[in-house]
Each structure stands twice: as structure tokens, then as C-alpha cells.
Amino acid sequence: MPTIERGGARRALVARVLSLEREKGFADTAVLGGLERFVSRHVPEARPLIAGYAQLDPPSRAKAVERVERWLADPSSARPREPLAAIPVSRLPGVGKRRAELLGRLGIETVEDLLTFFPRRLEDRSQLRPIGEVRDGETVLVRGAVRAKSRVKVRRGLELIKVAMDDGTGFLFAIWFNQPWLWDQIVQGERYALYGKAQLRYGELQLENPVWEREGTDVQTGRWVPVYPATEGLTQPVLRGLIQHALAEVADRVGDVVPQEIRERQALPTRREAISRIHAPRDPHDFERARRALAFEELLLLQVGILRCRAPAATPGRSLVPDRRFLDRFVGSLPFALTPSQWRALEEIERDLASPVPMLRLLQGDVGSGKTAVAAASCVLTVSAGAQAAIMAPTEILAEQHHLVLQELLAGLPVRVGYLAGGIGRRERQAMLDAIAGGELDVVVGTHALIQEGVAFRDLGLAVIDEQHRFGVVQRAALEAKGAGTNILVMSATPIPRTVVLTLYGDFTVSVLDEMPVSRGRVRTEWLSLSRREDVYREVAGWLARGEKGYVVFPLVAESEELDLRAASEGCDELQKRFPGHRVALLHGRMPSEDKRRTMAAFRAGAVQLLVATTVVEVGLDVPDASFLVIEHADRLGLAQLHQLRGRIGRKGQDAICYALADPTTDEARQRLSAFRDLTDGFKIAEADLRIRGPGDLLGTEQSGFVSQLRAADLTRDLGLLEKARVEALRLVADGVPDDLAREVERRFGEALSLLGV
């Protein structure tokens, strides 16, 4: 009794303090040290109801006070309960230390992890077949009585249990290997359901290691059954059993994350219903409805997080007013006509430059679609408005290539172009820095050197970033900060699927170049085994004899860079001996800048006919008359890389050939090479890459943290869902994100979102 009295006195004291807090307008001034600390000390059971009180706004504080008041009035019915994310999975019945370790391998540490460990597919075990109709190779569900069973020790370490089953239409035999406990569990004369693949062996129809259960149980058979990613030591029945037990125990504690008005607008079930249905769906439609609801929740939280990370900068932009005559002169001097998509992109960029809001535009297009011409025209527009432009590329080879191309394209205009990279001498660098700061240069092309300390622009109006996926957000921001209200144009020669654009470039407007300025010839791709290497080089001899030029590329992988460079060097020596009448040269990223420049110039001029290189030529080497390419060990390269390399040949419209030499050892590598051989469209290549590798790999190390958090969403097929989630996220961010939803965003994606700054 005294304990109850003391408890009652504590609750009465807390109630008085809550009343005082209400009078003070929820200013968190009713008690010294704050309300959360006071409640936690006097009634610790109520702490979850008021967690984070000091960080809440007044309306949210009012709701928290109300929750505690309700609990004080009736503790038995509104007892605060531990969040599911805080309950270790080891507390569930049947989860001992060993099983908890196995679950941990699957990323399941808490009860919430278990409930959100979603099936990867459904298996139709609902269609019953008479045994007499079952054929070899079919996966079937059968039911019948056990007529006989036997136990055979085949050899040391291999024992089998064999059961004969009859359903009145025929017999089949079920065989289990090394599962001695089944001998007592399967009883002769009883009826069972079996599910598995039928095989005709020695004149017998057999099911090897089938799923089984007593007839009428209908847990593992007789319905659509979810199939989970598994690990050794955890069977599907064990996983399903644990999940179903957890649902029975705590499903009523699964709360909604998506606000009710959004759920109603999008016609989504509650989170509790979606989680229950995805683990026990009636049919594929039921499963997909649940998955889409849970995927929408994930994508909404992710989009809210990204939008909040990328809130518009306080620095306003400025309106640039280009002189259109400059652009007309530039376009008139081009040796080719701009495509409609190039004109469309230029008009969009011109509008962005004239707007007082800083431009954030992603320009993407396939290899050879004319991004450099659009970038050059954008620089012309900027310079004609009296500002400077900069183009930043990830490698010296690509930066130098841009510098050479821009010098040619802008030769007839009063536009001064400079080059800044790490490889130039100290005196030349200082002269370049002075010219940039003094406004003597209108367009500056360079590498990371552009964002180093000491580089100051007189008036940077446009920053163009090529091969955006090779730079981080911090590097982009560093270049942007070199000016006031700088306009940003990022370019990618790797077409990006729209789901990825929306996820990672959601704050960008997008221009797509989907036509070729120069009619491309047919570039044929052949995937050949390494055993056909001699045949390939005999064909290369024919190309060289006809005066054609081309590349031999050796893959460069960071983990074995020394070996790779040696392979390229040895390959160059071998080819110099094989083709003594033709000039063969080596190009790789570690060469001194001057040597690289000399080699590239010789190849362009035709003094070098065969260029042996590492993947340093993947982007930026624009030698229009190169007509053949050999890729050694092509299975070591990604699909996008392979496509980029192939884009180095046939650039002036001539027919060309790419030989991919490889003996892949994995299914993924075989799929990659098949797609490379069969597809030429960059967007189809990107979609295939996303499908084969998955979005985590495609996005790269910095961004894959987002994807690893997605348990229900699938970036390869949820574009429509992502677009809807983005619309709702934009509305939420504009109206003010509710505190509980903001906390959920931080809890689920906080660490991954921090990588936006990497």
C-alpha cells in the first residue's frame, strides 16, 4: 500500500507540473532542468511519451503533455511501451544466442528489423495437382497418405529417408538427405502435403527435399508463400515462424509513419496492415499492394531527408543577360548543325541564366550526343553577359581535351580560354591565377585545381562540371563558392535512369540530349573468349594495314593498379613487336602531364596508329577517326565503363568495331557482357546496369547508403511511386515537416544523408 500511495503522490505532482507547463504556454519553464527530465525522474515509465520535448515546437509540446496526462489518468490502458526498434530480437521465444547471431547476419538485430525483413518474392503453393498428372521437371503441390518409409545409409556422412506417398491417382517418392529427425516426425498412414520439383529417376517420380507439413496445416503449403533472403542455418520455415510470432505479439504496436491525409490521398493501407499483409498475402495483388505502401513510406522519408539537406541556399542568384549575337556567331561557326535536343537544352540554359535564381541543371546524354558543344555555347552566353565561366573535369586528360576543343570551337570569337591543372609549372600556374583573378580569362578549363585555395575569379557566373558522378557535393559546392550566385551545369555521359535522377539529383532540372549531331556509323561489338585473342589481333593487323587507327585497352582496378599498369606496359611491348611497321604508344594516368599531351597529340595527328591505354581513355579522348577498339579482360569493367570506351570509336560517322575479350566467371559478368554486345543505346545500357547490378552498386560508394536502407522500394521499377512520393515530400517540406516524421527520417536515413556532403 505505501508504494502505491507514493506512486500516486508522484503522479499527482507530475500532473500539477504539467498544468503549470500548460499555463506557461508550453515554454518548457515549469520546472528547472526542463519537463522531460522532471517526468523521467518521477514517472520513468512515461518518458517515451515526452522524449525530445525541449526540441519540439509549442503545438507538438502540447500534444506530448496531453499524452502524459492521459497516461496519468489511466496508466493501465495507456502504459508507454518500449519502441519496437529498441527491443532486441533475442527477447522473442525461440531466439537463443546462436539464432540471434544468424539473424544478425541478415541485419536483424531488433523486433522492428524482423518485421521489416520483407520477402523477396512469392511462391505459388496453392495449386494442388493429382499425383497421376505430375510430369518430370514440374514444381508441384501434392497431398496424400504415407504408405511406406525407409531409412538408408548410402555411405559415410550420407543418409536418406525415403517415403512413398499415394493420393489415389498415383504414387511418388519423397527423399530427404541427412535429416534423421524426420523419421519420427513423418508417420506411416498419416496424410501430408508436399511441395517441390518432380524428377523422374530410375523409373520413379521423386521429390528431393520437398517442403512438407501435415495435411490441413496450410502454413507452408496450400497458399501463396513468401520467400525470404536467407542465410545458412536459418530455414524459410524458421524465419516465417519467427515473423508470424512477432506479428501476433506486437502488430498492435506498429504505428503509422505516413501522415493520414497523405495515406488517404494515395489510397494506402495503414502501416500495420501493410506489414501484416506482406508477410501473409492472399495473392500477388495483395502482396504488391502492401509492398507499394511500404515502398512509398521509404521513398517519402528519403525524399523529405534529401529535400531538407538541399534546402535552397540563402545566397540569391543574379540575372545574366546574354548577347544573343555571340551565340549566333558561335553556332554559325560549328562544322555541324545543332540537333533539336541541343537547341532545347540551350534555350533552357539561357532562361536559367536570365533568372535571378541560381541554375542547377543536369545535362545528360549518350556518348557523342554533343554535350561539349552545349557546354561551350553556355560559356559563350555567360561571357557575352560579362561574367566568367569555368569547366571542371575529373582527369587531366579530359580537362586538356575540353581545353583543346573549346579553343577550336571559340576561335572566331573574342573569348579568352585558359587551362589550370596540377601538372603545370609554378610560374605558369601563378600567371594563370593572376589572369583568372584579373578577369583576363573568360573561360577557364581545369581539374580539381580550380577549387584549390588561391584560385579567385573576378566574376564567376557559370560553373560546368563534367562527369558529375566522379565528384562529390562538397567539390561542386567549392567551385560554386568561387562566385556569388554561381549557376551550375553538371554533365553526365552515363545516362542516368529517372529513378536515380529523382533520388540523387532531385534539386536539379534535367536536360536530355537524345539525338546525335553527327550521323554515327555502325559500331559492331563482338564478345570473344580469350582463346580467340590471336584471331582478334589478326583482324587488328588488317585495320592497321588499311591505315586505320584504334585502341587496345587494359582494365585498371584500384586494388591492383601496379599489376594493371605492368600488364598495359607489357601489352604495349608485345604489340610493338607484333606490328613493327606501325607506331604503337602507351598512355596511362600516371604518366607526366607533358608525356600524356605529347602521346595524345601524336595519336590525333596519326603519328601513332595504335594507342595502348588503361581506362584513362574512358572519357575525354576525342579522336574522330579511331575505328577499332580491343578491350582486354572486359569482364573486369562495369557496363557503363564499357559503353564509354566504345564511344571512343566511330565518332566521325565511319563504321567501327569493338572486340571485348573475356572469359567471365560470374553470372553477373556474363549478363553485363551480353548487354554490352547486344545494346548500343546509352539509356537502355543504364537500365540494364541498374537491373543487373542493383542501384546500390550503380550509384557508387557515396550514394549507396541510401539504397541499403530501402527494404521495400525498388529503384528499378518504382519510378511512378517515387514521383508521387516526391510531390508529397515537396508539399511536406513547404508546409513544415511534423516533428515525429522528421525524427523518423533522421533515424532511418540520417547516416546515409550525411554522405550527401562527401
N, C-alpha and C positions, 0 to 999 in steps of 0.2 A: 504493500500500500504506500509506504513513504516514497518509494521510487516513482510510482505513478503520480503522486502529488507533486514531487519535484519536477517530473516531466511536464505536468500540467502548468506549473508555475513558469517554467521556461517558455512554453508555447504562448502563455498569456503575455509574458514580457516581450517576446518577438512580435506578437500581434500589436502591442502598443507602439513599438518602434516602427512597424510598417504603417500604422495610422499616421504617425508623425511624419514619416517619409512622404506619404501622400499629401499631407498639408503643405509640405515644403516644395511641392511641385516636382517630386522625383529628382531632386538635385544631388542625391547621394550625400546629404549633410545631416541626416537624422542622428547618426552616431559617429564618433571619431573612428577613423580607420576604415569607414565605408560599410555599406549594408551587407555586401557579400561575406565579408569577414565576420561580421556580427552573427548573421544567420548560421554560418558554418560552425561557429563556436558553440552556439546554444542549441541548435537543432541540425546537426550534421547530415541527417537523413534528407533534409530539404535543399542541401547545397546544389544538386544538379538543376533545381528549378530556377536558380538565380545566378548561375555561372556566368561570368563575364559582365556582371551588372555595371561596373564602372565604365565599360566601353560602349554601353548601349545608349541610344538616343532616348529622350523622355517618353515617347509613346511605347517603346519596347520595354523600358523600365517599368512602366505602369502595368504592362502585361505580366512581367516577371513577379511583381508584388502581388498581383491578383492570383497567380498560380500558387504562391506560398500561402496566401490567405485561405485559398480553397483547401490546401493540404492541412493547414492548422485546424480547419473546421471538421475535417473528416480524414484523418491520417490513414485509416484502414483501406478506404476506397481509392485514394489518390496518392498512395505511397510512391515516392520517387524511386525509380528503378535504374539500375546501372545501364548505361548505353550498351547496345549490342557490340559496338566496336571496342568496348573495354572488357568484355567477358572472354577470357581465354577459351579456346576450343577444348582444352583439356578438361574443362568442367563438365562437358557432356558425358552422359553414360556411354561406356564402350570406347572412350578415348583415353588410353593409358599413355605412358611416356613414349613407347615405340610408335604407336599410331599417331601421336601428336607430331613426332619427328617427320613421319611420312607425309602428313598433311602440310607440314611446314615447307616441304619440297615443292608443293603446289601453290605456295604463297598463302596458305590458310592458317592464320595464327589466331583469329578470333571467331566468334559465332557469326558476326557480320560477314567476315571473309567467306565463311562456309555458305551462308545464304546467298551471297553474290558470286559464288563459283558456278557460273552458268553452263548448261550443256552446250557442246559444240555442234550437236546435230540430234535428230530424232531417228529412231529405228522403228519401222512398222512391224510390230509383232502381234498385230491384231487379226491377220488373215489366216484362219485355220484351214489346213489342207488335209484331205484324206491321205493316209499313207500310200494307198494304192495308186494315187495320181502323182506322187512325188517323182521328179526326174533328177538325174545326175547333174550336179552343179547348182541346183536351186537352193536358195536360203528360205527356209520354211518354218512354220509353227505346226506342230502335230500334237495330238493328245491320244493317250491310250493306256492300256494296262501292262505292267511289267510281268511277262510270262516266265522269264528266266534271267539269271545273272551269274556271272563267273568272274573269277579273280585270277589273273595270270601274271607271273613274274617273267617278263620277257628276257631280261638279263640283269646283271647287277646295276642297280640305280634306275631301272625302268620297270614299273609295274602298271598294269592296266586293269580297269574294271569294265566289263562288257555286259550290257543289258539288252535283252530282246524285248521289243515293245510291239503290241498288237492293238489296232483300233477297229478290227472287223473288216477292213478293206485290204489289209496287207501287214507285213512285218518290216521293221527296220531295227538296226542295232545302234545303240549309243555307246560310245567309248570314251572313257576319261583316263588320262595318263597321270600317274603319281598323285592321286587324290584319294588315299586309303580311307579317309573319314567317310567317303560316300557309301562305302559298303554297308554301314549300319543305317545311313540316312535314307537310302532308296530301298523300299521294302517290296519284295515279290508279292504280286497280287494287287498292289495299290495302283491307282491311276495318277499319271503325271502329265505335265505339259513340257515339251522340249522345243527349243528354238536353236537352229544352227544351219550350217551349209551341208547339204547332202552330197555324198560321194559314193560312186559305185566302185567297190573294191572286192576282188576275189568273188564276184557274183553276188555280193551282199550290198545292200543300201545302208550306208553308215552315216552317223553324225558324230564328228570328232569334237570332244569337249563342249557339248551343247550347253546353253543356258537351260536350267531345269527348275521346276517347282511343282508342288502337289497341285493337281487339277482343282480349279476353283479359287486358288490363292489370288491370281491376277495382279501380282506385283511386278514380276519380271517378264511376264508374257500376257497375251490377251489384250494388249493395248499398244498405243504409241509410247515407246520408252525413251527417255532422254539418255544420251551417251555423253559422258564427261571426259575431259582430258584426264589421264590417269598417270600414276607412277607405280613402279614395281613395288608390290607388297600391299597395294590398295586396289581391291577389285571394284568393278562397277557396282555390284550389289551392296558392298560395304559403304561406298560413297553415297549411293541413293538412300540407303537406310539411315545414315547419319544426318543427311539433309532433311529427310522426311521427319525424323525425330525432332530435329531443331525447329522445324516449322511448327510441329504440334505444340512445342513448348513455348515458343516466343513469337509466333507470327503476329499476335495481337500487339506486339511492341514495335512493329515495323511502321514508322511514321512516314508521311509524305514529305518529299523534298520539293517537288514542283508545286508552285502556288496553285490553289484550287481554280482560280479563274483561267489560268493557262491550261490546266488539265481539261477543263470543260471546253475551252476554245479548240483544243487539239483532239478532243474526244479520246482521252487517255484513261485507262483504268487507274485505280489507286496503286501506290507502290506495293502495298501489302498483297493486293490481288495479283499484280504482275509477277511478283516474286513467287507466289504460290503456284500460279499457272505455268510459269516457265519450267518449274521442276516437275509438274504433273499435268501436262497438257492433254486435252481431249483429242486433239488432232493438230496437224501442222498449222492451220489457221489460228488456232488458239495459242500455239507456241509463238507464232510470229507477232501476234497482237501484243503478247506480253513482252517479247524481246524489243519491239519497237518502242513501247512505253519506257522501258529501262534504258534503251539507247538514247531516246530523246532526253531523258533526265541527265545522262552523262554529257551529251553534247551541249545541252543548255548550260550546265555548270562550267564546262570547259570554255564555251564562248563568253560567258559572263566574266570568267577569270581573265581571258585574253583581252577582252574589251577594257576591263579595268586596268590591266597592266599597260595598255596602249592608249590611255586617255589622251586627248589632244593636248599638245604642248601649249604652255602659256604664251610662248613667243608667237606673235602674229606673223603671217606671211606678208608679202608685198606684191603689188600688181606690176608685172613686167609687160611693157607694150612693145612687141617686136615690130621691126620694119619689114613688112611682107616682101619688099623688093629684094632683100637679101635672100629670102627663101626661094623666090622665083629664079634668081641668078644661080643659086646652088642647084636647084632641080634641073634647070636648063643645061648645066654643065655635066650632068651624070651620063655615063655611057649606056644607061638603060632607063626604061620608063618605070616609075614607081607603080606598085600594084595598088588596087583599091584598098586593101587592108593596111598598106603603109600610109596611104593618104588619110585613111580613117584615124590611124594612130596619131599621125602628125596633127590633125585637127583637134583631137582630144588633148594632146600635149599643149598645143597653142592656147586652148581655152584654160587649161590648168595654170599655165604661166601667167595669164592675164588676171586670174582670180587672186583675191587677197589672202586666200587660204593656201598654205604651202602644199605643193603637189606631192602625192605619194602614189606613184603609178608603177605597176609591174608590166613590163613589156616582154611577152613570151612568144616564142615561135620556133619552128623546127630549124635544123641546121640549114643554112643557106637561104633563110626566109627574108633576109635583109634588115636585121636588127641594127647593124652598124650604120647603115645609111640613115635609118630613123634617128639614131643617137646623134649622128653628125648634123642632121637637119635641126634637131632640138638644140644643139650647141649654137648653130647659126642663128636661130630665133633668139636665144638668150643673149648672145653677143650683140645682135642688132638692137637689143633693148638697153645696151650699155652696161651689161653685167658680164662676169666671167663664168666659165663652165669648167668642170673637172670630170675626167673619166677614170675610174679606179678599176683595175683588173687584178686577179689573184696571182698571176705569174708575170715575170719579166718578159717572157716570150709573147704572151698575149698582149701585155701593155705595149711592147715595142711594135707588134703587129698593128694595133689600133693607131699608134702614132704615125706609122708609115701610111696607112690607109687614109687617115684624116689629112695628112699633108697633101696627098694626091687629090682627095675629094674637095679640099678647100683651097686648092692652089690658085684659083681665079678670083678669090675673094679677099678683102682686106681683113683677114682673120689670122692672128699670130698664134701658132701652135708650139707648145713646149713639152718636154718629156722629163719626168722625175722618177728615178728608181734607185734602189740600193746599190746598184752596180756602177754608178757614175762616180767620177773622181771628186775629191773635196772641193777643188777650185770651181769645177763646172757646176757642182751642186749649189755652192754659195751664189754663183752668178744666177742660177735658175731661181733660187729663193728670193733674191732681190728683184728679179723681173716679175715674179708672181705677186710679191707684196706691192710693187710699184705700179701694177696694172699694165706692164709692158707686154704681158702674155694674155691672150683672150681665152685660150683653151689649153688646159694642162692635162696630159695623159700620164698615168703612173700606176705604181703598185701601192702597197701599204705605206710606202714612203710618203704619200700625200697626207696621211693623218698623223705623221710624227710631229713632235714638238719642234717649233721653229718654222713650220710651214704656215705662212699667213697670206691670205688672199686679200686683195684690195676690196673686192666686192663679188663674193661667190653667189651666183644666182641659181646655178643648176649643178647638181652632183649626179653623175651617171655611174651606176655600179654594175659591172658586168659579172656574169656567173654568180648571181646573188647567193646561191646555196653554199658557196665557198667562204662567205663572210658571215660574221655574227652581227647581231643587232648593235652591240657596242661599237664595232668598227664602222657600221653605217652611221651611227649617231655621231661618231667622232668626225667624220667627213662633213656631215650636216652642220656640225657646230663651227666649222670653219667660216660660215657665213651667217647672216641674220635672215631667218625665214627662208632658208635654202630649199629649193624644190628638189625632190628626189625622184629619179627614174632608175628602177632596177631592172636588169635584163637577165633572162634565163634562156639558154639554148636547150635546156632539158624541159620539154613541155611538162607542165605540172597538172595532174588531174584536178578537176574543180573542187573535189572534197578537200584536197590538201591546200589548194589556194585559199579556200574559205577558212580553213583551220589556222594556217600559219601566216597568211597574207590578207587576213580579213579586213585590215585597215587600209588596204591598197585598192585603188581602182585598177582594172585589168584591161590591157590592150593585147589582142592576139593577132599575130601575123600568120595567116593560114594559106598564103599563096607564095609562089616563088617568082622573084623578079626576073630570073634568067631561067628559061626552059631547061630543066635538068634532063640529061641523058639517062639511059637505063643503067643503074648501078646494080650489077648482079652480085649476089652473096652466095658463096659456097662454104659449107662446113665440112671439113675433111679430117680424117684421122691423122695423127702424127706419122703413121706409117706411109702416108701419101705425100710426105714432105718433098721428096725428090721430084715427084710429078709437078708439084706446085712451082718449084724453082726452075724446072724446065720451061714452064709457061712464062715465068718472070723473064727468063733469058730471051724469049720471043718478044715480049713487050719492050725490053731494052734494045733489042736489035732493030725494032721499028722506030726507035727514037723517043719512046715514051718514058716518062719518069714516074716514080712511085715511092712508097714507104714500106719498110719492114719494121713492125712494132713489137717490142718485148714488154710484157706487163711489168709494172713497177708497184710492188706491195711494200708498205712501210716496214712491216716486220722483217723483211729480208732484203732491204734496199741494197746492201753491199753485194749480195749474191746476184740480184737482178741486174745491177749495173755491170757486173762482171759478165753475165750472160749476154747483155747487149753488146759489150765490147768484144767478146769472143765471137758473137754472131757477126759483127761488122768485119772482123779479121777474116772469118770464113768466107763471107760474101765478096770481100775484096779479092780473095784468091780465086773464087768461083767465077767472077766476072772481071778479069784483068783489063778488058778493053773498055770498061765503063767506070766512071768515077763514083765510088761509094764512100759516104761520110757518116759520122756518128753524131747524134745530138741527144743530150740529156740535161736534166735540170741542174746538175752540179758543175757543169762547165762554166768557166769565167764568162761574164756577160759579153765581152768582146768576141770570144770564140763562137758563142752562140749566134751573135749577129752576123759574123762572117760566114758561118755554115749556112744559115738561113738565106742570106743574100746569094750565095753560090747556088743553092738549090733552086731558088726562084729564077735565077738567070740561066739555069740549065748547065752550069759548070759541074754541078753534082747531079747525077741522074737517079741514084738510089740512096735514099736517106734512111739509115738505121736509127731508130729512136726508141726511147721509153715513152710512156703515155703522156709525156710533156707536150706532145703534138695533139693531144685530145681536143684542145680548143685553141683557136687563135692563129693557127698556121694556115694562111690563105694563099695557096699556090694553085691557081685555077686549072693549070694544065696537067696536074698529077692525075694519073689514070688507073693506077693499081695500088693495092694495099694487101700486105700479108700480116696477119696478127698471130704471133706465136703464142701457144698456150692460152687461147682465147677464153677458156673456161675460168681463168683466174680473174676475169674482168666482169664488171656489172653490165647489165643490159644497156643502161643509159650511156655508159662509157663506150661500149662497143658501137653504139649508134653515132656517138660524137666522132669517133675515129673514122667511121665510114663516111662521115660528112666531109672529110678532108679531100675526097677524090671526086672527080666528075663535076667540078664546080663551074666549068665554063660551058657545060651542056653536052660534053662528049660522053660516050658510053664508057663505063669503067667496071672494074671487078674487085671484089674484096674476098680474100681467102682467109677463113677462120680455121686455124689448125688446133685441134684439141681432142683429147680423149677424156671427157668428163667422168667423174667417179660418183657424182651425186645426182639424184633425180632433179633437184633444183637447177643445177648447172645444165643438164640436158634440156630442160624446159626453156632456159634462158637462151641457149644456142639455137634451139628450134625457132623461137620467136624472132631472134636476130636474123636468121636465114629467111624466114617467111614474111616478115613485116618490114615496111620501109617508111610508113607514116609515123612521125615522132609522137603524136598523141596516142596512137594505138600501142606504140612501144612503151610509153609511160604507163598506160593502163595495164599492159601485160606485166610490167615490172612491179606495179603495185599488187597485182594478183599473185605473182609468183613469190615475191619476197615478203610481202606484207608491208603495211605502212610504216612500222617502226624502223625497219631497215632502210626503206626508201627515203625517209625524212632525214636520216643521219643521226649521229650521236646526240647533238644538241637538242633536237626536237623529238626524239623517240620517247622521251619521258612522258609526253602527252599520251601517246598511244598505249604505252604499257599500263596506263590507268583505265583504259577503256575495256570493260568486260562484256558489254552487250553490243556496243556500237561497232560497226564495220565500215571503215572508210572506203572500202572498195565498192560498197553498194548502197550506202546510206546518204547519198548526196541530197535527195529531197528532204530527208529528215533533218540533215544538217542545216539546210537553208531555212527551214521552219524554226529550228532552234535558234538560229542567228537572228531572225526577225524578233523573236520573243526576247532574246538577250539584249538586243539594242533597245527595246522598249523598257526592259527592267532597269538597265543602266541609266537611261534617260530619266526615269521616274524615281530612281533611288532603290538600290538593291536591299531587300529585307535583311536584317542582321543574321537571322538563322541561316538564310541561304548563302550569305557571304561567308559565314563560318564553315559551311559545308564545302564551298568552293575551295577555301584555304585548306581544309582537312584533306580533301581528295587530291587536289591538283597543286597545292602550294609549292611543293618542291619542284615539280615539273615546270610550273610557270616561272619560277626563278631563273630557269635556263633561257628564258627569252633574252636575258641580258648577257648571255655567254657568246 
